[in-house]
């Protein structure tokens, strides 16, 4: 439970028990659009400036791909996180895949051995941030509803959110991206690794319907396997489709609810963090 206190640039949530304070900051979307003068829903891989040329009496709009502001900011983020020795994990999925439960159980397993912080993206509410804050990890909430509800987190928003964290006290920064199997895959936020969560309550063919998400990810998780006895779902086919899109990607079949299968997933996180430290 949080006591919500208005502060400049957001809202601050304070744990009533007094054991520790958790900040839950609302990052307003006007920072996204006003600072960078971009339209309300520009995608990095499809965007660009529009140049209008005249041909006789006709105007021809020529779309040119230019240096994307997001990519520049992502590079700055990556350098900043590297200097602080922070590993950044971008967790993506469709809504309802069990991302938040997965992260709750993951934090329970790896803290306090690994010092963690979380940035949560949602269009509205602090529901997921409230849940994750109970693990003891510092949490920053980003809401995008003020200007149309963007379906992804962009690099500059991550930079602003990370500025509110004490990165010197963080080993692992987890970004729970906004639930969407399309847009988040298009935006580099300066992360070290990307993972996509697919649940058995979704169709087996999601990887081939939304290939970019699975192609751009470094690992895939097939969640809610505890429900398999009650569903007409072919997990082998789902894994086959994942590997059809991304042949070498590791796939972890697990149940965040029961924690069955969590071990290999936790080991993968630790291995990726170790590689960055030694690399």
Secondary structure, 3 states (H helix, E strand, C coil): CEEEEEECCEEEEEECCCCCCCCCCCCCCHHHHHHHCCCCCCCCCCCCEEEEEEECCEEEEEEECCCCHHHHHHHHHHHHHHHCCCEEEEEEECCCCCHHHHHHHHHHHHCCCCCEEEEEEECCCCHHHHHHHCCCCEEEEEECHHHCCCCCCCHHHHHHHHCCCCHHHCCEEEEECCCCCCHHHHCCCCCCEEEEEEECCCCCCHHHHCHHHHHCCCEEEEECHHHHHHCCCCHHHHHHHHHHHCCCCEEEECCCCCCCCHHHHHHHHHHHHHHHHHC
